[in-house]
Each structure stands twice: as C-alpha cells, then as structure tokens.
Amino acid sequence: MAITASPVGPGKLAITALMLLAWPGLLLVLGGDARWVEGWLFAAWFVALFSTVIGWLYRKDPALLAERYRRSGGGQRGWDRMVVPALFLGFIAWLASMPLDARRFHWTHGWPAAAQVAGGALLLPSFLLFFRSFADNTYLSPLVRIQAEREQHVVSTGVYGIVRHPMYLGAVLMFVGVPMLLGSVCGLAIGGGLSLLLAARIVGEERMLVKDLDGYEAYRAKVRHRLLPGIW
C-alpha cells in the first residue's frame, strides 16, 4: 500500500508566496530600472508559472507537492547530493546575472529586438511543459530517487509520450528564452551550463531508472528521445 505524504503546511506555503511576491522587486532592484518592460514580463511569467503549479498541486496532488519540498533522504543517489546544490547555486547566479548584465551595467550591447521576441515566444512552450510535467507525473521528485513508499511506476502518457524528460526540456527552453528576452549574454552562458548539467543528470537518472524501476527499459524503447525531440 502506498504511503501518503504529509501535506505541506501553511507556513511553508506562506514563505513560498512571500518569495514569489518579492521576486519582481528583487529583479528590478538588481536591474536598477523600475520601468524595465522585459524585466516585468519575465517576472510576471515566473510568478504565474510557480503560482499555477503550486496552486494546482495543492488542490489536485498534495502528495507530489510534499515531495517537491523534499530536500534530502528517501534513497537519493549519492552523486545527486552534489548535483542538486550545483543546480540551485547555478540557478541563483543565472537569475542575478541577467538584470545586472542587461540593465544595470549593460555588459551586453546591441541585442536585436527579433531575438527578444523569439526568447519571449520560447517561454510559452516552456510554461506548458513545466505545468504538464507536474500534471502528468505524480512522481516528479526534485531528487534522483525511487519513491518506493509511493509505489512509483513508469509514466508514459501526456508530455511523457513526447520526450522522457519534458520538465527538463521546459527548463532548457527557459534557460535560453529568458536571457534572449532580457538581452543577456551572461544569462545565455550560465543557462547553457545549467542545461549541460541537466543533461548529465539525465544520464545518471536513467541508469538508476533502468536498473530499479520496472518497465522503464520498455518505455525507453517506446519514447526514443531523452530531452530534444528528434535529436537526443
């Protein structure tokens, strides 16, 4: 019988809400310009994405919401204990570098408007992939581990019928689209590094899944690509 995770308490949700509400202000403070339109667009997208996902999980899948707040333990692979902090620190650096680059210090010059439009367009499929990944897969843990206590099984429907790691694809589109929208070469460079780290994590994660999760090898044969449709 599956073990139901303890629901996320109001305290944790309140802290999350405060962090989300503070993010637009922090972005604009780092950029030094409250009239930065692209910064406002990214802030609105960012807050909308996290609010939508957390709100949906709170109502529809509290067990997954509790899993998303997990920070360690539960059979997490040892190598992943180094990857998770690296991803977190890289993500913070990515967020902070873009307003400093694109708006405050103007390290990036002459960014074409067409690139900004293209970057903004990439955020639409990124949003969809993020949300559908959570909606389609109740086992979407932030840690590389098998959730035996929740009787984890292979999920192959929805966006998981397109690529095997659709949330990571949404993240890659974000890491490319946001710095293009904001006009930041620094953001593109850090986002590229984070995307490579996610790719390396996929390789390790799939080794675990093939070994320890029944049916994953057959799923790999059915859905051929890990991250990029038609490429890899």
N, C-alpha and C positions, 0 to 999 in steps of 0.2 A: 504494500500500500504506500502511495506517495505521501511524503510528509509536507504539510502546508507550512510555508514560511510565515514568520511573524509579520504582521502588517507594519508598514513604515509609519512611525508615529508623527503627530503633528509638529513636533519640534524640528525634526529633520526636514519636513516639507516646508516649514516656515523659513528655515535657514536657506534652503534651496531657492525659495521665492525671493528672499532678500538679495541673494547673489545675482539672480536673474534681473531684478529691478535695478541693481547697481551697475550692471554691465554697460548699458548705453552711456551712462555718465562717465564711467572709467575710460571707455573708448574715446569719448570726446575730450576728456581731460588730457589723455595721452596725446591726442592729435592737436590739442590747443585751438580748436575751432568748433564752436557750437553750431555753426551753420554748414558743417560738412555733410552734404547731402548723401554721398556714398556711405559715409560712416553711419548715418541714421538708417539707411536701407539695410546695411549688414546687421546693425543692432536689432532692428525690427525682425529680420529673418531669424536671427539667433534666438531671440526671446520667444518668438512664435513657435519655432521648432521644439525647443525644450519644454515649453508650456503645453504644447499639444501632446507630446509624447508622455510626459509625466501625468497630465490630466487623464489621458486615455488609459494608461496603466493603472492609475489609482482606481478608476471605475471598473475596468474590464479585466485586469490581470495583476492583482496586488502581489501575487507570488513572484512574478517577474520584476515588479517594482522593488520588492525587498531584495531580490538577487542583484539588481543593478546597484544597490547601495552597499553590497558586499565589497570589502577591501582586501581580504586575505582569507586563507584557510580553505576548507572544503575540498582538499585534494588538488589545489592549484599546482601546476607544474613548476618545478624549481626555477627553470630558466625564465618563466614568465614573471617571476617576482622581480626580475631585473628589467624586463621589458615594460611592465606597467608604469613604474616611476619614470622611465625614459620617455614614454609616450606623454605622460602628464606634464613633465617639465618642458618637453618639446612643444606641446600644445600651448602652454603659457607663453613661451618665447614667441611662438607664431602669432598669438593674439596681440602681444605687446609690441612686437616689431612693426606691424603694419601701420598703425596710426603714427608711430614715430617716424617711419620711413616716408609714408605717402603724404603726411600733412604737416607734422611739426618741423622736421628737418629737411624734407624734400630731397632725400638721397636718390630717389628715382625721379627722373625728369622726362618730360615729353611722352607720357603714357597715352597711347591713342584711345580715342573715345570708343572706337569699334571693339577694342579689347575689353573695355569696361562693360559694354553691352553684352558681349559674349560671356564674360565672367558672371554677370548677373543672371544670364539665361541658364548657366550650369547649376545655379542654386535651386532651380525648380525640380529637376530630376533628383538632385541631392536630397531635398526635403522629402520627396516621395519615397526614395529608397530607405532613408532613415526610418520614417514612420512605418512603412510596410514591413520592414525587417522586424520591428518590435511587434507589430500586429500579427505577423505570420508565424513567428517563432517565440514561443513562451520560454525557451531555454537560452535566450540570448544573454549570456553572462558576460560581465566585464573581465572575467578571469578565464584563463585556459584551464578548464577542469571538466570532469564528467559529473553531472548532477544526479548521482545515483539516488539520493534521497527524494528526488522529484520524478524518478523513473524516466529519465531523459531518453528520447528516441529521435531518430532521424526525421527532420522536417524537409520536405521536398516540394512543397506547394507554394503558390504565390510567387514572390520575387526570388524564392529559393529554387524555382524552376528555371531561372534565367542564368544566374551565377551562384556559386556555392557560398560566397561571402558578400551578399548585397549591402550589408551595413558598411563594410569596408569600402565598397565601391562608392557609396554615398559620401564617405569621409574623404576619399580621394578627390571626388568632384568638388567638395567643399574646399579642400586644401589648394586646389587650382583656381576655382571660381572666385573665392573671396579676394585673394590678392590681385586677381585680374580686375575685379570690380573696383577695388580701392586704389589700384595703381601702385603696387609694391613689389619690387623685385626681391626684397628681403623675405617677404611673405611667401613668394613662389619658391625660393630656395629652401626655406625651412619646411614648407609644405611638401616639397619633393623629398626631403629627407624623412619626414614622417610617413610618407607614402611607401618609401622603401622599407622602413621599419615595419609597417603593417604587412607588407608582402613577405618579409622574413617571418613574421609571427604566423602568417597563414601556413607557411611550410611546416613549422613546428606543431601548430594546432592540428593540421591534417594528419600528421604522423600519429598523434595521440588518438584522433577520432577513428582512423582506420584500425588501430590496434584495439581500442577499448569500447567502441560504440557499434553495436550490431547493426548491420545494414548500410554502414557508411561507404564501404567499398562499392556496393551496388549503386549507391547514389552518385558516387564519383563517375561511374561508367555512364550513368544516365545524363548527368549535368556535367559537361566536359570541362568547363572553364571555371577557374577559381574566382577571378576578380574582374577581368576585362573580357566581355563577350567577343568571341572570335579570335582572341589574342593569347590570353593566359588564364 
